[in-house]
């Protein structure tokens, strides 16, 4: 009889680093965008550029770090030291402001101050992402695959709830922290939490004893996932990668601008959008737990069809609600936006969890580290480069603008069209899912 249990120490590591990692990514994906928009420049183009460059860095570093962790036969130090420096870089954002840029560089011209401050933020974000991708995307993901074995479905179920819990903490609670302490308080708090987690990892993480150093050629490892023979031998895995890429692009069309959209288009203040997001994410968490108990042993591919349709319906619904209720009673708008967002987020999380589980199940365990970079190409690089570019173009063409009083520049307001565009793009996900359904084997 197979043993499906995991040790208490391993559960502690999985939950701690799974949750803290997702909190860190949520803060970057939500509040770094708001930080630029609200304190430096009302420019969605700056947000777009930061997201795109971050995606490029994340993918390249994950590809390299995954291979190195395989070659060195070690995940522990990649995770622990990665989280430590990831946290320190996050904390450093507390010292970034237009005032400090003016003071540090002796600049008085407002335009130059804004440009240089944005450059500092984007540079720090890329460096921070490098450590985060090393620690979380490369090493921690490989660590989970190394150590969960027959209990992988159980562990994946718990880890799939972490993005929701992190979003609940970040979107629902951190808006209140920003109101009380400002962005510096947020960055200090989150950065400290991440660094402390890294220090704990030095004491609690134990690598799988079967993980040993590999003496393979680095260049050969680097191109492993791009080889035609590898792709043909793992067709099903690469179709899941393709589905993840399509899902990711659709999500990144609207996700970087979501809270800015609520703030500028729907006129929600920080308390109002925090309440809406907290209720939505809490509701989605309850639904996920409720459904999760009924999905055990079910056909995940069939579920992917169903929840992809729900996700698309959620984006379409939010588009129509935003277009038809803007300017009405704010409580009514919050209620309707909350209901449609609940549908959207439920679909978003379920598709992510199902694709993540299938990708992990069909990844050959002997080459886990080598394939983390390929996973990141479809999970991060393609979505974060193409998605925000489409979203930014939509924001510009809908011509919802106002003058930023800080520097007199034209600021673009994210429009509801980003949701309908995301829904239309997400229809493409049914192509790889249909090919999988027709019986293509891994």
C-alpha positions in Angstrom: 0.0 0.0 0.0 1.4 3.4 -1.0 2.1 6.0 1.6 0.4 9.3 0.8 1.4 11.2 4.0 4.0 13.9 4.3 6.1 14.8 7.4 5.2 17.7 9.6 8.5 19.4 8.7 7.7 19.1 5.0 4.2 20.5 5.4 5.7 23.4 7.3 8.1 24.1 4.4 5.5 23.7 1.7 2.9 26.0 3.4 5.4 28.6 4.6 7.3 29.1 1.3 4.2 28.4 -0.8 2.2 31.2 1.0 5.0 33.7 1.4 6.0 33.3 -2.2 2.5 33.9 -3.4 2.2 36.9 -1.1 5.4 38.3 -2.6 4.2 37.8 -6.2 0.8 39.3 -5.4 2.3 42.4 -3.9 4.5 42.8 -7.0 1.6 42.2 -9.4 -0.9 44.4 -7.6 0.9 47.0 -5.4 4.0 47.7 -7.4 1.7 48.8 -10.3 -0.3 51.0 -8.0 2.9 52.3 -6.4 4.1 53.6 -9.8 0.7 54.9 -10.8 -0.2 56.6 -7.6 3.1 58.0 -6.4 5.3 58.5 -9.4 3.4 58.9 -12.7 -0.2 58.3 -13.8 1.1 56.2 -16.7 -0.1 52.7 -17.5 2.7 52.5 -20.1 5.3 52.4 -17.3 3.3 49.6 -15.6 3.3 47.7 -19.0 7.1 48.1 -19.4 7.8 46.9 -15.8 5.6 43.8 -16.2 7.2 42.9 -19.6 10.8 43.3 -18.4 10.0 41.4 -15.2 8.6 38.5 -17.2 11.7 38.4 -19.4 14.0 38.3 -16.3 11.9 35.8 -14.5 11.9 33.3 -17.4 15.7 33.7 -18.2 16.7 33.3 -14.5 14.4 30.4 -13.9 15.8 28.6 -16.9 19.4 29.1 -15.6 18.6 28.5 -11.9 16.6 25.4 -12.5 19.5 23.8 -14.4 22.0 24.9 -11.7 19.9 23.5 -8.9 19.9 20.2 -10.8 23.6 20.3 -11.4 24.5 21.1 -7.8 22.0 18.7 -6.4 20.6 21.3 -4.1 17.3 23.2 -3.7 17.7 24.3 -0.1 20.2 27.1 -0.5 18.6 28.3 -3.7 15.3 28.6 -1.8 16.6 30.0 1.5 19.1 32.5 0.2 16.8 33.5 -2.7 13.9 34.3 -0.3 16.4 36.2 2.0 17.6 38.5 -0.8 14.1 38.7 -2.5 12.9 40.2 0.8 15.7 42.6 1.1 15.1 43.9 -2.4 11.3 44.3 -1.7 12.2 46.2 1.5 14.4 48.6 -0.5 11.4 49.9 -2.4 10.4 51.7 0.9 13.2 54.2 0.1 12.2 54.9 -3.5 10.3 58.2 -4.1 10.4 61.2 -6.3 11.6 63.3 -3.4 14.5 60.9 -2.7 15.5 60.8 -6.4 15.6 64.6 -6.4 17.7 64.5 -3.2 20.1 61.7 -4.3 20.8 63.0 -7.8 20.4 66.7 -7.3 17.7 67.0 -9.9 14.9 69.6 -9.8 13.2 69.1 -13.2 10.0 67.3 -12.6 10.0 65.3 -15.8 13.6 64.1 -15.3 12.7 63.1 -11.7 9.7 61.1 -12.8 11.7 59.4 -15.6 14.7 58.5 -13.3 12.4 57.3 -10.5 10.5 55.0 -12.9 13.9 53.7 -14.2 15.0 53.0 -10.6 11.7 51.1 -9.8 11.9 49.0 -12.9 15.6 48.2 -12.4 15.0 47.2 -8.7 11.9 45.2 -9.8 14.0 43.2 -12.3 16.7 42.4 -9.7 14.1 41.5 -7.2 12.4 39.2 -9.7 15.7 37.5 -10.4 15.9 36.4 -6.8 12.2 35.5 -6.6 12.4 33.4 -9.7 15.5 31.6 -8.5 13.9 30.9 -5.1 10.3 30.2 -6.0 9.8 29.4 -9.7 13.0 27.3 -10.1 14.0 25.8 -6.8 10.8 25.7 -4.8 8.7 24.2 -7.7 11.4 21.6 -8.2 11.6 20.9 -4.5 7.8 20.2 -4.4 8.1 17.7 -7.3 11.2 16.1 -5.7 9.6 15.5 -2.3 5.8 15.0 -2.6 5.8 11.6 -4.5 2.6 9.7 -4.0 1.1 12.6 -2.0 1.6 15.1 -4.9 -2.1 15.5 -5.5 -2.7 16.3 -1.8 0.2 18.7 -1.8 -0.9 20.3 -5.1 -4.4 20.8 -3.6 -3.0 22.7 -0.7 -0.6 24.7 -2.8 -3.3 25.6 -5.3 -5.1 27.4 -2.5 -2.1 29.6 -1.7 -2.6 32.1 -4.6 -6.2 32.7 -3.3 -5.1 33.0 0.3 -2.3 35.4 -0.7 -4.6 37.5 -2.8 -7.0 37.6 0.1 -4.3 38.8 2.4 -2.8 41.2 -0.1 -5.9 42.7 -1.9 -8.1 42.5 1.1 -5.8 43.6 3.9 -2.8 45.4 2.5 -4.9 48.2 1.1 -5.6 49.1 4.8 -1.8 49.0 5.5 -1.1 51.4 2.6 -3.8 53.7 4.0 -2.3 53.7 7.5 1.4 53.5 6.8 1.8 54.3 3.1 3.7 52.2 0.6 7.0 52.2 2.6 5.2 50.5 5.5 3.9 47.8 3.1 7.3 47.2 1.5 9.1 47.0 4.9 6.5 44.5 6.3 6.4 42.2 3.3 10.2 42.3 2.7 10.9 41.5 6.3 8.5 38.5 6.2 10.2 37.2 3.1 13.7 37.5 4.5 12.7 35.8 7.8 11.2 32.9 5.8 14.6 32.5 3.9 16.4 32.4 7.3 14.0 29.7 8.6 14.6 27.7 5.4 18.2 27.3 6.3 17.1 25.3 9.3 13.9 23.5 8.1 14.5 22.6 4.4 15.9 19.2 3.7 16.6 18.2 0.2 15.4 14.8 -1.0 18.2 12.3 -0.4 17.8 11.0 -4.0 18.7 14.5 -5.3 22.3 14.3 -6.4 24.7 16.4 -8.4 24.5 16.0 -12.2 27.6 16.2 -14.3 25.7 16.8 -17.6 26.7 19.6 -20.0 25.3 23.0 -19.1 24.5 24.0 -22.7 22.8 20.6 -23.4 20.7 21.1 -20.3 19.9 24.7 -21.3 18.5 23.6 -24.7 16.9 20.3 -23.4 13.4 21.6 -23.3 13.6 23.1 -26.8 14.7 19.8 -28.4 12.3 18.4 -31.0 12.6 14.9 -29.6 11.8 16.1 -26.1 8.7 17.9 -27.4 7.5 15.0 -29.4 8.1 12.5 -26.6 6.1 14.8 -24.2 3.4 16.1 -26.5 0.7 16.2 -23.8 3.0 18.2 -21.4 3.7 20.8 -24.1 0.0 21.1 -25.0 -0.6 21.9 -21.3 2.2 24.5 -21.6 0.5 26.0 -24.6 -2.9 26.1 -22.8 -1.1 27.8 -19.8 0.4 30.4 -22.2 -3.0 31.3 -23.7 -4.6 31.4 -20.3 -1.8 33.6 -19.0 -1.9 36.1 -21.9 -5.7 36.5 -21.4 -5.2 37.1 -17.7 -2.3 39.6 -18.2 -4.5 41.7 -20.6 -6.4 43.0 -17.6 -4.6 41.8 -14.4 -1.9 44.5 -14.2 -4.6 47.2 -14.4 -7.3 45.6 -12.3 -7.0 47.7 -9.2 -6.1 50.8 -11.2 -9.4 50.1 -13.2 -11.4 49.9 -9.9 -9.7 53.1 -8.6 -9.9 55.3 -11.8 -12.8 53.9 -13.8 -15.2 52.7 -11.1 -14.1 55.4 -8.7 -13.6 53.0 -5.8 -11.4 54.2 -3.0 -8.9 51.9 -1.2 -11.4 50.8 1.4 -14.0 50.0 -1.2 -11.8 48.0 -3.6 -10.3 46.2 -0.6 -13.8 45.2 0.6 -14.8 44.0 -2.9 -11.6 42.0 -3.4 -11.6 40.5 0.1 -15.2 39.3 -0.4 -14.5 38.0 -3.9 -11.4 36.1 -2.9 -12.9 34.8 0.3 -15.9 33.6 -1.7 -13.7 32.0 -4.3 -11.7 30.2 -1.5 -14.9 28.7 -0.1 -16.0 27.6 -3.5 -12.5 26.1 -4.2 -12.6 24.1 -0.9 -16.2 23.0 -1.6 -15.5 21.9 -5.1 -12.1 20.4 -4.3 -13.6 17.7 -2.2 -15.8 16.7 -5.1 -13.0 16.8 -7.8 -10.8 14.1 -6.3 -10.3 11.4 -8.9 -12.3 13.3 -11.6 -11.2 13.9 -15.2 -9.1 17.1 -14.9 -9.2 17.6 -18.7 -13.0 17.8 -18.6 -12.8 20.1 -15.7 -10.4 22.4 -17.6 -13.0 22.8 -20.4 -15.7 23.7 -17.8 -13.7 26.1 -15.8 -12.2 27.8 -18.9 -15.8 28.5 -20.0 -16.6 29.9 -16.5 -13.5 32.1 -16.6 -14.5 33.5 -20.0 -18.0 34.1 -18.8 -16.7 35.9 -15.7 -14.6 38.3 -17.9 -17.5 39.0 -20.2 -19.9 39.6 -17.2 -17.5 42.0 -15.5 -17.2 43.9 -18.8 -21.0 44.4 -19.2 -21.4 45.3 -15.5 -18.7 47.9 -15.7 -20.1 49.4 -18.9 -23.7 49.6 -17.6 -23.4 50.5 -13.9 -20.7 53.1 -13.9 -22.0 56.3 -12.1 -24.8 54.4 -10.3 -25.1 54.0 -6.6 -21.6 53.0 -5.4 -23.0 50.2 -3.1 -24.9 48.7 -6.1 -21.8 48.9 -8.3 -19.7 47.2 -5.6 -22.2 44.4 -5.3 -22.5 43.7 -9.0 -18.8 44.0 -9.6 -18.2 41.7 -6.6 -20.6 39.0 -8.0 -19.1 39.1 -11.6 -15.6 39.2 -10.2 -16.4 36.2 -8.0 -17.2 34.2 -11.2 -14.1 35.5 -12.9 -11.7 34.7 -10.0 -13.2 31.3 -9.4 -12.5 30.4 -13.0 -9.1 32.0 -12.9 -8.0 30.0 -9.9 -9.5 26.7 -11.0 -7.9 26.8 -14.4 -4.6 27.8 -12.9 -4.7 24.9 -10.3 -5.8 22.3 -12.9 -3.2 23.3 -15.4 -0.5 23.4 -12.7 -1.5 19.9 -11.5 -1.4 18.4 -15.0 1.9 20.1 -15.8 3.5 18.8 -12.6 2.1 15.3 -13.2 3.4 15.1 -16.8 6.8 16.6 -16.1 9.5 13.8 -16.1 10.9 13.8 -12.6 14.4 13.2 -13.7 14.5 16.5 -15.6 12.4 18.6 -13.3 14.9 21.5 -13.0 15.6 21.6 -16.7 11.9 22.1 -17.6 11.2 24.8 -15.0 12.5 27.4 -17.5 10.2 26.0 -20.3 7.3 26.2 -17.9 8.2 29.8 -17.2 8.2 30.7 -20.9 4.5 29.8 -21.1 3.6 30.7 -17.5 5.4 34.1 -17.4 7.4 35.3 -20.4 4.7 35.0 -23.1 1.8 36.1 -20.9 3.7 39.0 -19.3 5.1 40.3 -22.5 2.1 40.0 -24.8 -0.8 40.4 -22.3 0.1 43.9 -20.9 1.0 45.1 -24.4 -2.5 44.2 -25.6 -4.1 45.7 -22.5 -2.1 48.9 -22.9 -3.1 49.2 -26.5 -6.8 48.8 -25.5 -6.4 51.4 -22.8 -4.9 53.9 -25.3 -7.4 53.3 -28.1 -10.5 53.7 -25.9 -9.3 57.2 -25.2 -10.3 57.5 -21.5 -7.8 60.1 -20.3 -7.3 62.9 -17.9 -4.4 65.3 -17.1 -2.1 64.2 -14.4 -1.8 67.3 -12.2 1.6 66.3 -10.9 3.4 66.7 -14.2 0.7 67.8 -16.7 1.0 64.6 -18.7 -1.9 62.7 -20.3 -2.9 59.7 -18.1 -4.8 56.7 -19.6 -7.6 55.1 -17.5 -7.9 51.3 -17.9 -11.2 50.6 -19.7 -13.7 47.7 -19.4 -12.6 46.6 -22.9 -9.6 44.9 -21.3 -12.0 42.2 -19.9 -13.8 41.5 -23.1 -10.5 41.3 -25.0 -9.2 38.9 -22.4 -12.3 36.7 -22.8 -11.9 36.6 -26.6 -8.3 35.7 -26.4 -9.0 33.0 -23.8 -11.2 31.2 -26.4 -8.0 30.0 -27.9 -7.4 27.7 -24.9 -9.9 25.2 -26.3 -7.5 24.4 -29.2 -4.9 22.6 -27.1 -7.5 21.2 -24.7 -9.3 19.7 -27.6 -6.1 18.1 -29.0 -5.5 16.6 -25.5 -9.1 15.3 -25.5 -8.6 13.6 -28.8 -6.1 11.3 -27.2 -2.6 12.7 -27.8 -0.4 10.8 -25.4 2.5 12.2 -23.4 
